[in-house]
Amino acid sequence: MYSAIPFYAAGLIAVAVTMIGCSYLVSPDRASGSFGLKPPASHADTRAWLRLKGLRDVTFGLLVLTMMLAADRRSVGIALLVAAIVPFGDMSIILGSGGSKSKAFSVHGVTCAVILVVGLLLIHAI
């Protein structure tokens, strides 16, 4: 028998990412400061690019929540393993662009690690 904790952790991750995405959709200028890169100049085109990040996060969160309702735990775990590419990519881009190392590792790196662990637990790999 396996624990329900990884399943609920997946739901918590999905809700958190959805909320972060909503903040980028509603107030991209304010939300961008927490990402780890120097906030871009406030401009309509810049806000549109930041909203793309918000839409990406909302989609990820809703996809995981939908899979939790419609699929088995293993499928949710596999989806999380694939989705871990996003925070890893964000961390890599921040580090490669000279952004905040502390935010790259403490926000995006930790998020990636947590998503990987929860995904592996859901597919019973660890």
PEBELHU-V679925 format. One record per backbone hydrogen bond with DSSP energy under -1.0 kcal/mol. CO is the residue of the C=O (numbers start at 1). NH is the residue of the N-H. E is the energy in kcal/mol with one decimal. If there is no record, write none. Layout:
co,nh,e
CO,NH,E
CO,NH,E
This chain:
co,nh,e
4,8,-2.3
5,9,-2.6
6,10,-2.2
7,11,-1.7
8,12,-2.4
9,13,-2.7
10,14,-2.5
11,15,-2.5
12,16,-2.6
13,17,-2.7
14,18,-2.1
15,19,-2.4
16,20,-2.3
17,21,-2.5
18,22,-2.3
19,23,-2.0
20,24,-1.6
21,25,-1.8
22,26,-2.6
23,27,-2.6
27,31,-2.4
28,32,-1.9
31,34,-1.6
32,35,-1.3
36,100,-3.1
43,47,-2.8
44,48,-1.8
45,49,-1.9
46,50,-2.4
47,51,-2.2
48,52,-1.2
49,53,-1.1
50,54,-1.7
51,55,-2.7
52,56,-2.3
53,57,-2.3
54,58,-2.6
55,59,-2.5
56,60,-2.3
57,61,-2.6
58,62,-2.7
59,63,-2.4
60,64,-2.2
61,65,-2.3
62,66,-2.6
63,67,-2.6
64,68,-2.2
65,69,-1.3
66,70,-2.1
67,71,-2.8
72,76,-1.8
73,77,-2.7
74,78,-2.4
75,79,-2.4
76,80,-2.3
77,81,-2.3
78,82,-2.1
79,83,-2.6
80,84,-1.5
82,85,-1.6
83,86,-1.8
84,88,-1.7
85,89,-2.9
86,90,-2.7
87,91,-2.5
88,92,-2.4
89,93,-2.6
90,94,-2.4
91,95,-2.5
92,96,-2.6
93,97,-1.4
94,99,-3.0
95,98,-1.1
100,104,-2.4
101,105,-2.5
102,106,-2.9
103,107,-1.9
103,108,-1.4
104,109,-2.0
105,110,-1.6
107,111,-1.8
108,112,-2.4
109,113,-2.4
110,114,-2.8
111,115,-2.6
112,116,-2.5
113,117,-2.6
114,118,-2.7
115,119,-2.6
116,120,-2.7
117,121,-2.5
118,122,-2.2
119,123,-1.5
120,125,-2.8
